Amino acid sequence: MTSASHRQRGMGIINALDQEWRELVNGRSETVIRWAARHPVLTACQSLNDILAVARLNTDPVLAALLTEVSAGDQLAGRVVLQAMLGRMVRMARARPALEC
């Protein structure tokens, strides 16, 4: 598989994750409010996008709070971690030449 086809396939995944995120953002405020009640770093958050905004400023404590929720079985928290890290992962993948498998 060529480097271009690897990139194309990767962008399809990124686009699918972005579409999923847009769908997830709606109607999750109850979950975010529950997380905010348990984790002081999330107190100001009322939406999943609020969590991403706070994570940009205070990454480690936000991700720690979310990973605590993941360890308690909350899969949505894991998806938020993925979304928070997605831009960084894309930049790292673009910076590294494609590896042949």
Secondary structure, 3 states (H helix, E strand, C coil): CCHHHHHHHHHHHHHHHHHHHHHHHCCCHHHHHHHHHHCHHHCCCCCHHHHHHHHHHCHHHHHHHHHHHHHCCCHHHHHHHHHHHHHHHHHHHHHCCCCCC
